Amino acid sequence: MLSQRYSMEVPNSSKSGSIQPSFVKRTLVVIALVTLTMLILALVYIGMQVLFLVLASVLLALPLRAGARLLSRKTKLPEGASLAIVLLTVLVVIYAVSSLLSGAITQQLNDLQEQLPELVRNAQQQLSHSQLGQHIAKDLSVDDINIQKMAQQGNWFGRAFGAISSVFGVLSNVYIVFFVTLFIAVSPDTYYNGIILLVPLSGRERAHEVMAKLGDTLLSWLTGQVFSMTVVGVLTGIGLWLLGIPLAGVLALLAALLSFIPNFGPILSLIPAALVALVNGPEQVLYVAALYAGVQAVESNVITPLVQQELIEMPPALILVAQVVIGTLAGVVGVIFATPVVAIIMVLVKMLYIRDGLGDRSVKV
């Protein structure tokens, strides 16, 4: 009886200690699914980066092509010659403006670089008057902005390599956008007709209408955005000059450029302005914050409604949600280009789904 019982228990113990084939199969399936998911997310991330570069090129090519058409209609010149004149004019204007501003801006940037350690020390002193400020001041160290001490502390090679990689990435993206913009502006019909050919014959006439509406929408949005950026820059520069804030030109230019990013841009532009204003005392920071809040109020309540009434209507809540979602997937670039992406989606949904799919012709596109 004892030997029989022992012989019956031995197989059970060995069986319980072995790995079941079904468990191995499930484990391999889970690993494969996780790997596939990571691969898909990586491809989506890379694909979105490429799509945003293409979108940036299209946004730059649209006004160039529109200017060429306008000049061709007014002067009866061929569109190719008109485009060459527009391109040359843009390059001359950019060079002239940069030449006029480069001296003053370079000097102001140098002043800012020299004053930055003192600005940080001033900020530490102002923050040290409160317990919360003391906690924040721990992260503000002048040594962190001293390049020589950073190099002496080691890991300089990693920092240098990271900086070089970032600069190379930016330059490569600028290079790609420049030439893609040039190719699209010179020969837009090649790419336009290539997209139309992907649509079945029965829907190509409607595809022409949708593509034309997308081009008009993006051009209208870009026109309104440039107008808004110009107003923000001018108002900010005048306000900072009246307040006697140093580096008003650089700060105004930064405010204009960052206003391209709705919702988050004004907050980002306020940070360096508040840091510079802190040199003249904490009350100047309040004045600068009030100035930026006032400019943002004018931009949100006057400029944006005016632009939406005349050019394009964009729901602010939808833009904010798109910035969060696309920014999570594509980073800062996604936040910057979330608004034109929303404009494209709105046109496609209204024209192809609501009007064509649901048959509701009352929706205005």
Secondary structure, DSSP 8 states (H G I E B T S, - for coil): -HHHHHHHHHHHHHHHHS--HHHHHHHHHHHHHHHHHHHHHHHHHHHHHHHHHHHHHHHHHHHHHHHHHHHHHHH---HHHHHHHHHHHHHHHHHHHHHHHHHHHHHHHHHHHHHHHHHHHHHHHHHTTSHHHHHHHTT--GGGG-HHHHHHTS-HHHHHHHHHHHHHHHHHHHHHHHHHHHHHHH-HHHHHHHHHTTS-GGGHHHHHHHHHHHHHHHHHHHHHHHHHHHHHHHHHHHHHHHHT-TTHHHHHHHHHHHTTSTTTHHHHHHHHHHHHHGGG-HHHHHHHHHHHHHHHHHIIIIIHHHHHHHT----HHHHHHHHHHHHHHHTHHHHHTHHHHHHHHHHHIIIIIIIIIS--TTS--
